[in-house]
Protein backbone atom coordinates (compact mmCIF):
# COMPACT_ATOMS: atom_id res chain seq x y z
CA UNK A 1 0.00 0.00 0.00
CA UNK A 2 2.80 2.39 0.93
CA UNK A 3 4.61 1.62 -2.34
CA UNK A 4 1.41 2.35 -4.32
CA UNK A 5 1.18 5.77 -2.64
CA UNK A 6 4.76 6.50 -3.71
CA UNK A 7 4.06 5.47 -7.28
CA UNK A 8 0.90 7.60 -7.43
CA UNK A 9 2.73 10.59 -5.97
CA UNK A 10 5.55 10.30 -8.51
CA UNK A 11 3.00 10.05 -11.30
CA UNK A 12 1.30 13.30 -10.21
CA UNK A 13 4.64 15.14 -9.97
CA UNK A 14 5.69 13.84 -13.40
CA UNK A 15 2.43 15.05 -14.97
CA UNK A 16 2.73 18.53 -13.39
CA UNK A 17 6.31 18.94 -14.62
CA UNK A 18 5.89 17.47 -18.09
CA UNK A 19 2.55 19.05 -18.97
CA UNK A 20 3.98 22.41 -20.08
CA UNK A 21 6.73 20.65 -22.02
CA UNK A 22 4.17 18.50 -23.76
CA UNK A 23 2.22 21.56 -24.82
CA UNK A 24 5.31 23.14 -26.30
CA UNK A 25 6.16 19.93 -28.22
CA UNK A 26 2.85 19.68 -30.00
CA UNK A 27 2.73 19.24 -33.74
CA UNK A 28 2.39 22.71 -35.32
CA UNK A 29 -0.03 21.23 -37.85
CA UNK A 30 -2.54 20.33 -35.16
CA UNK A 31 -5.58 22.53 -34.56
CA UNK A 32 -5.39 25.30 -32.00
CA UNK A 33 -6.29 24.09 -28.50
CA UNK A 34 -9.62 25.13 -27.03
CA UNK A 35 -7.85 26.88 -24.14
CA UNK A 36 -4.78 28.89 -25.08
CA UNK A 37 -1.88 29.51 -22.75
CA UNK A 38 -2.18 33.18 -21.70
CA UNK A 39 0.38 35.55 -23.16
CA UNK A 40 1.75 37.85 -20.46
CA UNK A 41 3.61 40.13 -22.86
CA UNK A 42 2.24 43.65 -23.47
CA UNK A 43 3.35 47.02 -24.75
CA UNK A 44 3.55 50.19 -22.71
CA UNK A 45 1.39 52.77 -24.48
CA UNK A 46 2.72 56.25 -25.17
CA UNK A 47 0.10 58.73 -23.97
CA UNK A 48 0.96 61.12 -26.80
CA UNK A 49 -0.23 58.49 -29.29
CA UNK A 50 -3.57 57.80 -27.61
CA UNK A 51 -6.30 58.96 -29.97
CA UNK A 52 -9.27 61.00 -28.83
CA UNK A 53 -12.69 59.38 -29.02
CA UNK A 54 -15.28 61.84 -30.37
CA UNK A 55 -18.06 59.26 -30.66
CA UNK A 56 -20.94 60.06 -28.31
CA UNK A 57 -21.90 56.37 -28.13
CA UNK A 58 -18.58 55.30 -26.62
CA UNK A 59 -18.11 58.63 -24.85
CA UNK A 60 -21.52 59.48 -23.31
CA UNK A 61 -20.06 62.53 -21.56
CA UNK A 62 -20.21 64.33 -24.94
CA UNK A 63 -24.01 64.04 -25.03
CA UNK A 64 -24.22 65.13 -21.41
CA UNK A 65 -22.16 68.23 -22.20
CA UNK A 66 -19.45 67.30 -19.69
CA UNK A 67 -16.65 66.70 -22.19
CA UNK A 68 -15.79 67.16 -25.85
CA UNK A 69 -13.94 63.83 -26.20
CA UNK A 70 -12.67 60.81 -24.26
CA UNK A 71 -9.50 58.77 -23.96
CA UNK A 72 -9.63 54.98 -23.70
CA UNK A 73 -6.37 53.62 -22.31
CA UNK A 74 -6.40 49.79 -22.20
CA UNK A 75 -2.86 49.14 -21.00
CA UNK A 76 -3.62 49.59 -17.27
CA UNK A 77 -6.10 46.70 -17.46
CA UNK A 78 -3.50 44.72 -19.39
CA UNK A 79 -1.00 45.32 -16.61
CA UNK A 80 -3.39 43.93 -13.98
CA UNK A 81 -4.38 40.95 -16.11
CA UNK A 82 -0.73 40.15 -16.86
CA UNK A 83 0.21 40.36 -13.19
CA UNK A 84 -2.58 37.89 -12.38
CA UNK A 85 -1.46 35.48 -15.11
CA UNK A 86 2.15 35.82 -13.96
CA UNK A 87 1.12 35.11 -10.37
CA UNK A 88 -0.80 31.96 -11.36
CA UNK A 89 2.08 30.76 -13.53
CA UNK A 90 4.59 31.39 -10.76
CA UNK A 91 2.36 29.58 -8.27
CA UNK A 92 2.20 26.54 -10.56
CA UNK A 93 5.99 26.42 -10.94
CA UNK A 94 6.51 26.90 -7.22
CA UNK A 95 3.95 24.19 -6.42
CA UNK A 96 5.75 21.78 -8.77
CA UNK A 97 9.12 22.54 -7.14
CA UNK A 98 7.68 22.01 -3.64
CA UNK A 99 6.09 18.74 -4.74
CA UNK A 100 9.46 17.59 -6.10
CA UNK A 101 11.11 18.41 -2.79
CA UNK A 102 8.33 16.64 -0.89
CA UNK A 103 8.72 13.62 -3.18
CA UNK A 104 12.48 13.51 -2.62
CA UNK A 105 11.99 13.66 1.18
CA UNK A 106 9.37 10.95 1.02
CA UNK A 107 11.41 8.65 -1.20
CA UNK A 108 14.49 9.00 1.00
CA UNK A 109 12.57 8.73 4.30
CA UNK A 110 13.34 5.04 4.62
CA UNK A 111 10.18 4.49 6.67
CA UNK A 112 10.93 7.43 9.02
CA UNK A 113 7.51 8.64 10.16
CA UNK A 114 8.72 12.19 10.87
CA UNK A 115 10.19 12.67 7.39
CA UNK A 116 7.12 11.18 5.76
CA UNK A 117 4.93 13.58 7.76
CA UNK A 118 7.10 16.53 6.65
CA UNK A 119 6.85 15.45 3.03
CA UNK A 120 3.09 15.12 3.30
CA UNK A 121 2.83 18.63 4.80
CA UNK A 122 4.91 20.07 1.95
CA UNK A 123 2.85 18.26 -0.65
CA UNK A 124 -0.52 19.17 0.81
CA UNK A 125 0.54 22.79 1.30
CA UNK A 126 1.69 23.06 -2.32
CA UNK A 127 -1.52 21.56 -3.68
CA UNK A 128 -3.77 23.63 -1.43
CA UNK A 129 -1.88 26.84 -2.25
CA UNK A 130 -2.07 26.20 -5.97
CA UNK A 131 -5.78 25.42 -5.77
CA UNK A 132 -6.39 28.63 -3.80
CA UNK A 133 -4.49 30.64 -6.39
CA UNK A 134 -6.56 29.14 -9.18
CA UNK A 135 -9.72 29.61 -7.14
CA UNK A 136 -8.99 33.29 -6.44
CA UNK A 137 -10.75 34.24 -9.69
CA UNK A 138 -13.93 32.50 -8.52
CA UNK A 139 -13.67 34.16 -5.10
CA UNK A 140 -13.18 37.65 -6.58
CA UNK A 141 -15.96 37.13 -9.10
CA UNK A 142 -18.32 36.01 -6.33
CA UNK A 143 -17.57 39.16 -4.32
CA UNK A 144 -17.91 41.54 -7.29
CA UNK A 145 -17.69 40.64 -11.00
CA UNK A 146 -16.05 44.01 -11.70
CA UNK A 147 -13.01 42.88 -9.70
CA UNK A 148 -12.05 40.52 -12.50
CA UNK A 149 -13.09 42.76 -15.41
CA UNK A 150 -10.07 44.58 -16.78
CA UNK A 151 -11.76 47.39 -18.65
CA UNK A 152 -9.86 50.17 -20.39
CA UNK A 153 -9.28 53.34 -18.41
CA UNK A 154 -11.99 55.79 -19.48
CA UNK A 155 -10.99 59.47 -19.19
CA UNK A 156 -13.36 62.24 -20.34
CA UNK A 157 -11.57 65.33 -21.67
CA UNK A 158 -13.19 68.31 -19.99
CA UNK A 159 -14.13 71.29 -22.10
CA UNK A 160 -11.93 74.34 -21.71
CA UNK A 161 -14.08 77.35 -20.90
CA UNK A 162 -12.37 80.72 -21.08
CA UNK A 163 -13.11 83.34 -18.45
CA UNK A 164 -15.41 86.17 -19.48
CA UNK A 165 -12.57 88.71 -19.51
CA UNK A 166 -10.39 86.43 -21.66
CA UNK A 167 -13.23 86.01 -24.17
CA UNK A 168 -13.64 89.76 -24.43
CA UNK A 169 -9.94 90.41 -24.98
CA UNK A 170 -9.63 87.59 -27.52
CA UNK A 171 -12.62 88.92 -29.45
CA UNK A 172 -11.51 92.55 -29.46
CA UNK A 173 -10.48 93.85 -32.88
CA UNK A 174 -9.56 97.04 -34.66
CA UNK A 175 -11.29 96.77 -38.03
CA UNK A 176 -11.14 99.04 -41.07
CA UNK A 177 -12.46 98.97 -44.62
CA UNK A 178 -9.79 99.11 -47.29
CA UNK A 179 -9.48 98.07 -50.89
CA UNK A 180 -7.52 95.33 -52.68
CA UNK A 181 -4.33 96.59 -54.29
CA UNK A 182 -5.72 95.87 -57.76
CA UNK A 183 -8.98 97.70 -57.10
CA UNK A 184 -9.74 100.84 -59.09
CA UNK A 185 -11.16 102.38 -55.92
CA UNK A 186 -7.98 101.89 -53.89
CA UNK A 187 -6.68 105.41 -54.43
CA UNK A 188 -10.08 106.98 -53.92
CA UNK A 189 -10.62 105.29 -50.56
CA UNK A 190 -7.32 104.40 -48.84
CA UNK A 191 -6.99 102.81 -45.41
CA UNK A 192 -8.11 105.35 -42.84
CA UNK A 193 -5.14 106.45 -40.69
CA UNK A 194 -7.01 109.02 -38.58
CA UNK A 195 -8.63 106.42 -36.30
CA UNK A 196 -12.20 107.27 -37.07
CA UNK A 197 -14.94 105.35 -35.25
CA UNK A 198 -15.42 101.70 -36.08
CA UNK A 199 -17.56 101.05 -39.13
CA UNK A 200 -20.47 98.90 -37.97
CA UNK A 201 -20.47 97.08 -41.31
CA UNK A 202 -16.94 95.79 -40.69
CA UNK A 203 -17.29 93.37 -37.75
CA UNK A 204 -14.33 91.69 -36.15
CA UNK A 205 -14.01 88.11 -37.29
CA UNK A 206 -14.57 88.73 -41.00
CA UNK A 207 -10.82 88.63 -41.44
CA UNK A 208 -8.84 87.08 -38.58
CA UNK A 209 -5.40 88.44 -37.79
CA UNK A 210 -3.87 91.63 -39.09
CA UNK A 211 -3.53 90.96 -42.84
CA UNK A 212 -5.75 92.47 -45.49
CA UNK A 213 -5.95 89.80 -48.17
CA UNK A 214 -9.46 88.38 -48.24
CA UNK A 215 -12.09 90.24 -50.25
CA UNK A 216 -15.47 91.02 -48.81
CA UNK A 217 -17.96 88.40 -49.97
CA UNK A 218 -20.69 90.91 -50.81
CA UNK A 219 -19.14 93.15 -53.45
CA UNK A 220 -15.72 91.57 -54.10
CA UNK A 221 -14.09 95.00 -53.80
CA UNK A 222 -13.81 95.98 -50.17
CA UNK A 223 -11.67 94.24 -47.58
CA UNK A 224 -12.43 94.25 -43.87
CA UNK A 225 -9.06 94.23 -42.10
CA UNK A 226 -9.12 93.44 -38.37
CA UNK A 227 -6.19 93.61 -36.02
CA UNK A 228 -6.21 91.83 -32.68
CA UNK A 229 -4.80 93.32 -29.51
CA UNK A 230 -1.01 93.39 -29.49
CA UNK A 231 0.83 92.47 -26.27
CA UNK A 232 4.20 94.04 -25.51
CA UNK A 233 6.20 91.00 -24.37
CA UNK A 234 9.35 93.12 -24.36
CA UNK A 235 7.94 95.13 -21.44
CA UNK A 236 6.55 92.10 -19.61
CA UNK A 237 7.18 88.66 -21.15
CA UNK A 238 4.07 87.20 -19.53
CA UNK A 239 1.67 89.99 -20.41
CA UNK A 240 -0.49 87.66 -22.53
CA UNK A 241 -0.97 85.42 -19.51
CA UNK A 242 -2.30 88.47 -17.63
CA UNK A 243 -5.55 88.45 -19.63
CA UNK A 244 -7.20 86.36 -16.94
CA UNK A 245 -6.22 88.96 -14.33
CA UNK A 246 -8.35 91.70 -15.92
CA UNK A 247 -11.69 92.42 -14.32
CA UNK A 248 -14.69 92.16 -16.63
CA UNK A 249 -15.08 95.95 -16.63
CA UNK A 250 -11.41 96.44 -17.52
CA UNK A 251 -11.68 93.90 -20.36
CA UNK A 252 -14.65 95.87 -21.72
CA UNK A 253 -12.60 99.09 -21.54
CA UNK A 254 -9.66 97.54 -23.42
CA UNK A 255 -11.96 95.97 -26.01
CA UNK A 256 -13.65 99.32 -26.58
CA UNK A 257 -10.34 101.15 -27.04
CA UNK A 258 -9.18 98.47 -29.48
CA UNK A 259 -12.13 99.38 -31.66
CA UNK A 260 -10.64 102.86 -32.11
CA UNK A 261 -6.90 102.12 -32.01
CA UNK A 262 -4.84 98.98 -32.67
CA UNK A 263 -3.44 99.20 -29.14
CA UNK A 264 -0.40 97.49 -27.63
CA UNK A 265 -0.79 96.47 -23.98
CA UNK A 266 2.25 96.82 -21.72
CA UNK A 267 0.69 95.57 -18.51
CA UNK A 268 -2.58 94.41 -16.98
CA UNK A 269 -1.22 93.11 -13.69
CA UNK A 270 2.36 92.09 -12.85
CA UNK A 271 4.60 89.31 -14.21
CA UNK A 272 6.25 88.90 -10.82
CA UNK A 273 3.03 87.62 -9.25
CA UNK A 274 3.16 84.47 -11.40
CA UNK A 275 6.90 84.17 -10.71
CA UNK A 276 6.23 84.28 -6.96
CA UNK A 277 8.53 87.25 -6.34
CA UNK A 278 5.68 89.77 -5.89
CA UNK A 279 3.01 89.21 -3.25
CA UNK A 280 0.86 92.37 -3.08
CA UNK A 281 -1.30 90.81 -0.35
CA UNK A 282 1.72 90.65 1.98
CA UNK A 283 1.81 93.78 4.21
CA UNK A 284 5.61 93.55 4.28
CA UNK A 285 5.99 93.45 0.49
CA UNK A 286 8.30 95.95 -1.22
CA UNK A 287 6.82 97.90 -4.13
CA UNK A 288 8.65 99.60 -7.00
CA UNK A 289 6.72 102.86 -6.79
CA UNK A 290 7.49 105.51 -5.71
CA UNK A 291 10.89 103.78 -5.41
CA UNK A 292 12.26 101.43 -8.05
CA UNK A 293 13.82 98.71 -5.90
CA UNK A 294 10.79 96.65 -4.89
CA UNK A 295 9.73 93.17 -5.91
CA UNK A 296 6.44 94.40 -7.39
CA UNK A 297 6.38 96.55 -10.52
CA UNK A 298 3.55 98.86 -9.46
CA UNK A 299 2.66 100.89 -6.38
CA UNK A 300 0.93 99.48 -3.33
CA UNK A 301 -2.87 99.54 -3.73
CA UNK A 302 -2.41 100.00 -7.49
CA UNK A 303 -5.41 99.26 -9.66
CA UNK A 304 -3.19 96.61 -11.28
CA UNK A 305 -3.51 94.73 -7.96
CA UNK A 306 -7.22 95.46 -7.47
CA UNK A 307 -6.87 98.78 -5.62
CA UNK A 308 -8.05 99.26 -2.06
CA UNK A 309 -11.53 97.85 -2.53
CA UNK A 310 -10.72 94.57 -4.35
CA UNK A 311 -7.08 93.70 -3.58
CA UNK A 312 -5.59 90.48 -4.88
CA UNK A 313 -5.44 87.81 -2.17
CA UNK A 314 -3.24 85.13 -3.73
CA UNK A 315 -1.33 84.29 -6.91
CA UNK A 316 -4.23 82.06 -7.98
CA UNK A 317 -6.71 84.95 -8.08
CA UNK A 318 -8.12 86.20 -11.40
CA UNK A 319 -10.25 89.14 -12.47
CA UNK A 320 -8.73 91.48 -9.89
CA UNK A 321 -7.05 94.14 -12.06
CA UNK A 322 -8.83 97.45 -12.64
CA UNK A 323 -5.97 99.15 -14.49
CA UNK A 324 -4.09 98.79 -17.79
CA UNK A 325 -0.95 100.33 -19.25
CA UNK A 326 -1.18 101.04 -22.99
CA UNK A 327 1.86 101.78 -25.11
CA UNK A 328 1.96 105.30 -26.53
CA UNK A 329 2.65 103.77 -29.96
CA UNK A 330 0.06 101.51 -31.57
CA UNK A 331 0.74 98.07 -33.03
CA UNK A 332 1.44 99.59 -36.47
CA UNK A 333 4.13 101.91 -35.09
CA UNK A 334 2.05 105.09 -35.17
CA UNK A 335 1.88 107.40 -32.12
CA UNK A 336 -1.49 107.51 -30.35
CA UNK A 337 -2.46 111.08 -29.37
CA UNK A 338 -3.12 111.05 -25.62
CA UNK A 339 -5.85 113.70 -25.64
CA UNK A 340 -7.80 111.74 -28.23
CA UNK A 341 -7.49 108.32 -26.56
CA UNK A 342 -8.22 109.89 -23.15
CA UNK A 343 -11.47 111.34 -24.51
CA UNK A 344 -12.45 108.01 -26.06
CA UNK A 345 -11.55 106.12 -22.87
CA UNK A 346 -13.40 108.37 -20.42
CA UNK A 347 -16.43 109.36 -22.52
CA UNK A 348 -17.08 106.28 -24.63
CA UNK A 349 -15.34 103.28 -23.04
CA UNK A 350 -16.05 103.62 -19.32
CA UNK A 351 -12.64 104.63 -17.94
CA UNK A 352 -12.78 106.45 -14.61
CA UNK A 353 -9.19 107.64 -14.64
CA UNK A 354 -6.41 108.22 -17.13
CA UNK A 355 -2.83 109.49 -16.95
CA UNK A 356 0.02 110.02 -19.37
CA UNK A 357 2.97 108.22 -17.76
CA UNK A 358 5.44 109.30 -20.44
CA UNK A 359 6.24 106.05 -22.22
CA UNK A 360 2.73 104.65 -21.74
CA UNK A 361 -0.84 105.65 -20.93
CA UNK A 362 -2.50 104.37 -17.76
CA UNK A 363 -6.26 103.88 -17.64
CA UNK A 364 -8.45 102.36 -14.94
CA UNK A 365 -12.13 101.67 -14.40
CA UNK A 366 -14.09 102.82 -11.39
CA UNK A 367 -14.73 100.61 -8.38
CA UNK A 368 -11.24 99.76 -7.12
CA UNK A 369 -10.92 102.70 -4.73
CA UNK A 370 -7.63 103.70 -6.35
CA UNK A 371 -6.41 105.48 -9.48
Buried (B, 14 or more C-beta within 10 A) or exposed (E): EEEEEEEEBBEEBEEBBEEBEEEEEEEEEEEEEEEEEEEBEEEEEEEEEBEEBEEEEEBBBBEEEEBBBBBBBBBEBBEEBBEBBEEBBEBBEBBBEBBBBBBEBBEEBEEEEEBBEBBBEBBEBBBEBBEEBEEBEEEBEEEEEEEBEBEEEBBBBEEEEEBBBBBBBBBBBBBBBBBBEEBEEBEEEEEEEEBEEBEEEBEBEBBEEBEBEBBBEEEEBBBBBBBBBBBBEEBBEBBBBBBBBBBBBBBBBBBBBBBBBBBBBBBBBBBBBBEEEBBBBEEEBEBBEEEEEBBBBBBBBBBBBBBEEBBBEEBEBBBBBBBBBBBBBBBBEEEBEBEEBBEBBBEEBBBBBBBEEEEBBBBBBEBBBBB
